[in-house]
């Protein structure tokens, strides 16, 4: 007969046992939405800091930085 496998705890309980405790997130006062365009050299080309969760880098500005006309955006990645 083979050895019996020890029962394992579900992953959330494993995290608690390891000392990770859920905390309440206060999204309003500690976070700032931001979008960054990183160039091929690894440097930030554009940094856009949003006013709220829905404020993102405008697509025309992104297309301009990429040298792509906004009427002919790059193909989407599947």
N, C-alpha and C positions, 0 to 999 in steps of 0.2 A: 504494500500500500504506500501511496505517496504521502508527503507531508501535507498537513492541512494549511490552507492559506489563512493568514490572520485577517479578520474583518477590518475593513478600512472605513474611516469616517468620511462623510461627505466633505467636499472641498471647503465649503464655508466653515464647517466645524474644525477642519484642519487649520485654517487660517486663524481662527480664534485661539486654538491650542498653541499656535506659534506666536501669539501675542499681537496679532493684527486685529484691532477693534474698529468697527464702523464708527464714523464720525459724521455729524451733521455738516453738510456743506452749505456755506453761506455764499452763494454765487454772486450776490449783488455787491458786496463790499470788498471781496478779496481777489476778484478775477477781472481781467480785461481782455475782451476778444481781440485777436490779432491774426493777420494773414501775412505770410512772408513769402517772397519769391526769391529762391536761392539760385544763384548763377552757377554755371558749369565749374567755376573756380572755387565754389563752396562759400562765396561771400553773399551777403544779403543784398539783393538788387532793389527790392521794394519792401518797405515795412508799412503796413496799414494797421493802425490801432483803432478798433471800432468803439463807438459810443455805447452800443448795447449788443446783445447776442445776435441780432439780425443784421448788424452793420459789417459788411464784408468788402474786400477789395473790389471795386467796380470792374466788371469784365472788360469794358473798353480799355481801361488802363492796363489791365493784364495783357490783352491782345496787342496794345501798343508796345509794351515792354518786350513782348515776344517777337515783334515785327510782323504780326499777322493782322491783316485787315479784319475788323470786327464783323464784316459781312461774309467772311470766309474763315470761320473759327477752325482750329485744329480738330481732327477727328477725336471722338471720345474713346476712352480706353475701356474695353469690356470688363 
